[in-house]
Amino acid sequence: MFFVRTPWNFFGTNLQRLIQNRLQLCSTDSKPTSCDAQKASAKSEPIQKVLDTSESIHKRQLQKCRIVLTEPDDYVLISGNPAKIACERPARIYQPRKNAMQSGTRHIGHWELDFETKARWENPLMGWCSSGDPVSNLRLRFSTKEEAMNFCKKNRLKFWIQDSHTKKKFKVKSYGINFHYKNRTRLSTK
């Protein structure tokens, strides 16, 4: 039920919308009449439904419609990837080695996916290696090997897995071991 004490111009442009949606209005300025009682007893639409904008209604309708992908084929149709990539090039899934320029081991536990490089040439001006291939510099990062394999299967990519290299386990040593009296690496200064 919706009660209004102000004149009709309170609604402004929404007045026609309220009338079209048959919102029941009851007066509070006077005693209820039989007409008001009938209006109050009649089922009226919720106010939120009446006062919604077209954008919010459209947004709610989009939220109700969800795309459900049941097979990998469905994903390929909506992904937008060029067919050349899927057909011609095999993808390589590998675990990258530790960067030789850094001593840390933080970014080495993930798996990467990349494609072969095609159509490379040497730039005549500077001698740099050039390529007109946009996919040659593409690297996708995954936390596990299975995630990378599932991605390739969903996108119908041919792939091969490069064996990961064994990680070297480091012994944790303290600085005090350098000065330990039983340390064999300690050299005499005499």
C-alpha positions as CSV (number, residue, x, y, z in Angstrom):
1,M,0.0,0.0,0.0
2,F,1.3,3.5,-0.8
3,F,0.0,6.7,0.8
4,V,0.5,10.2,-0.7
5,R,0.0,13.5,1.1
6,T,1.6,15.7,-1.5
7,P,0.1,16.9,-4.8
8,W,0.5,15.0,-8.1
9,N,3.5,17.0,-9.1
10,F,5.5,15.1,-6.5
11,F,5.9,12.2,-8.9
12,G,6.9,14.4,-11.9
13,T,7.7,12.3,-14.9
14,N,7.0,9.1,-13.0
15,L,3.2,9.8,-12.8
16,Q,2.4,8.3,-16.2
17,R,4.5,5.2,-15.2
18,L,2.6,4.9,-11.9
19,I,-0.8,5.1,-13.7
20,Q,0.3,2.6,-16.4
21,N,1.4,0.1,-13.7
22,R,-1.9,0.6,-11.8
23,L,-0.4,1.6,-8.5
24,Q,-3.1,2.0,-5.9
25,L,-3.1,5.4,-4.2
26,C,-5.1,6.2,-1.1
27,S,-5.8,9.6,0.4
28,T,-4.8,10.3,4.0
29,D,-6.3,13.8,4.2
30,S,-9.8,12.6,4.9
31,K,-11.6,9.6,6.4
32,P,-11.3,6.4,4.4
33,T,-14.1,5.9,2.0
34,S,-15.4,2.7,0.5
35,C,-13.4,3.5,-2.6
36,D,-10.2,3.7,-0.6
37,A,-11.1,0.5,1.2
38,Q,-11.5,-1.3,-2.1
39,K,-8.2,0.1,-3.3
40,A,-6.4,-0.9,-0.1
41,S,-7.8,-4.4,-0.3
42,A,-6.8,-4.8,-4.0
43,K,-3.4,-6.3,-4.7
44,S,-1.0,-3.7,-5.9
45,E,2.4,-4.2,-7.5
46,P,5.4,-3.6,-5.3
47,I,6.8,-0.1,-5.3
48,Q,10.3,-1.2,-6.2
49,K,9.0,-2.8,-9.4
50,V,7.2,0.4,-10.4
51,L,10.0,2.9,-9.6
52,D,12.8,0.8,-11.2
53,T,14.6,2.4,-14.2
54,S,15.0,0.5,-17.4
55,E,18.7,0.1,-16.7
56,S,18.2,-1.7,-13.5
57,I,15.5,-3.9,-15.0
58,H,17.9,-4.8,-17.9
59,K,20.7,-5.5,-15.4
60,R,18.5,-7.9,-13.4
61,Q,17.5,-9.7,-16.6
62,L,21.1,-10.2,-17.6
63,Q,21.9,-11.6,-14.2
64,K,19.2,-14.2,-14.6
65,C,20.6,-15.2,-18.0
66,R,23.8,-17.1,-17.5
67,I,25.9,-18.8,-20.1
68,V,26.3,-22.5,-19.3
69,L,29.2,-24.2,-21.1
70,T,28.8,-28.0,-21.1
71,E,31.4,-29.0,-23.6
72,P,34.8,-27.7,-24.6
73,D,33.4,-27.0,-28.1
74,D,31.1,-24.4,-26.7
75,Y,34.0,-22.4,-25.2
76,V,35.9,-22.3,-28.5
77,L,33.0,-20.7,-30.3
78,I,32.7,-17.8,-27.9
79,S,36.4,-17.3,-27.0
80,G,37.3,-15.2,-30.1
81,N,40.7,-16.9,-30.6
82,P,41.8,-17.1,-34.3
83,A,41.6,-20.6,-35.7
84,K,45.2,-20.4,-37.0
85,I,46.5,-20.5,-33.4
86,A,44.5,-23.6,-32.5
87,C,45.2,-25.6,-35.7
88,E,48.8,-24.8,-36.6
89,R,50.8,-24.3,-33.5
90,P,51.4,-26.7,-30.6
91,A,51.7,-25.0,-27.2
92,R,54.5,-25.9,-24.8
93,I,53.7,-26.3,-21.1
94,Y,56.8,-26.0,-19.0
95,Q,58.0,-25.0,-15.5
96,P,60.5,-22.1,-15.9
97,R,63.9,-22.2,-14.4
98,K,65.3,-19.8,-11.9
99,N,66.5,-16.6,-13.4
100,A,70.3,-16.5,-13.4
101,M,70.3,-12.8,-12.8
102,Q,68.5,-13.1,-9.5
103,S,69.4,-15.1,-6.4
104,G,65.9,-15.5,-5.1
105,T,63.6,-18.5,-5.8
106,R,60.2,-16.8,-5.4
107,H,58.8,-16.9,-8.9
108,I,59.8,-20.4,-10.0
109,G,57.0,-22.7,-8.7
110,H,54.4,-22.0,-11.5
111,W,53.8,-23.4,-14.9
112,E,53.8,-21.4,-18.2
113,L,52.3,-22.0,-21.6
114,D,53.8,-20.5,-24.7
115,F,53.7,-21.0,-28.5
116,E,56.4,-21.5,-31.1
117,T,57.7,-18.5,-32.8
118,K,57.2,-18.3,-36.6
119,A,58.3,-15.8,-39.2
120,R,61.4,-14.3,-37.5
121,W,63.9,-12.1,-39.3
122,E,66.9,-9.9,-38.4
123,N,66.1,-6.2,-38.5
124,P,68.5,-4.6,-41.0
125,L,68.8,-1.3,-39.1
126,M,69.9,-2.5,-35.7
127,G,70.3,-6.2,-36.2
128,W,67.6,-7.1,-33.6
129,C,65.4,-10.1,-34.0
130,S,62.0,-9.0,-35.4
131,S,58.7,-10.9,-35.8
132,G,55.3,-10.0,-37.2
133,D,53.7,-12.7,-35.0
134,P,51.6,-11.4,-32.1
135,V,51.4,-14.7,-30.4
136,S,55.2,-15.3,-30.2
137,N,55.5,-13.1,-27.1
138,L,52.4,-14.5,-25.3
139,R,53.0,-16.4,-22.1
140,L,50.2,-17.7,-19.9
141,R,50.9,-18.5,-16.3
142,F,49.2,-21.3,-14.3
143,S,49.7,-22.4,-10.7
144,T,49.6,-26.2,-11.6
145,K,50.3,-28.3,-14.7
146,E,46.7,-29.6,-14.7
147,E,45.3,-26.1,-15.0
148,A,47.4,-25.5,-18.1
149,M,46.4,-28.8,-19.6
150,N,42.7,-28.1,-19.0
151,F,43.1,-24.7,-20.6
152,C,44.5,-26.3,-23.7
153,K,41.8,-28.9,-23.9
154,K,39.0,-26.2,-23.5
155,N,40.5,-24.1,-26.3
156,R,41.3,-27.2,-28.5
157,L,45.0,-26.4,-28.5
158,K,47.6,-29.0,-29.4
159,F,50.1,-29.1,-26.5
160,W,53.2,-30.9,-25.3
161,I,54.6,-30.9,-21.8
162,Q,58.3,-30.3,-21.2
163,D,59.7,-32.1,-18.1
164,S,60.3,-29.9,-15.1
165,H,63.8,-29.7,-13.8
166,T,64.5,-31.0,-10.3
167,K,64.7,-28.3,-7.7
168,K,67.9,-28.1,-5.8
169,K,67.4,-28.2,-2.0
170,F,69.4,-25.6,-0.2
171,K,70.8,-26.1,3.3
172,V,69.9,-23.4,5.6
173,K,73.0,-22.1,7.4
174,S,73.5,-19.4,9.9
175,Y,76.3,-16.8,9.9
176,G,77.7,-18.1,13.1
177,I,78.8,-21.4,11.5
178,N,81.6,-19.4,9.7
179,F,83.2,-18.8,13.1
180,H,82.6,-22.2,14.7
181,Y,85.7,-23.8,16.3
182,K,85.0,-27.3,14.8
183,N,84.3,-26.0,11.3
184,R,86.6,-27.6,8.7
185,T,86.4,-24.7,6.3
186,R,87.9,-22.4,8.8
187,L,91.5,-21.6,7.8
188,S,94.3,-20.7,10.0
189,T,95.8,-17.2,9.6
190,K,99.3,-18.3,10.8
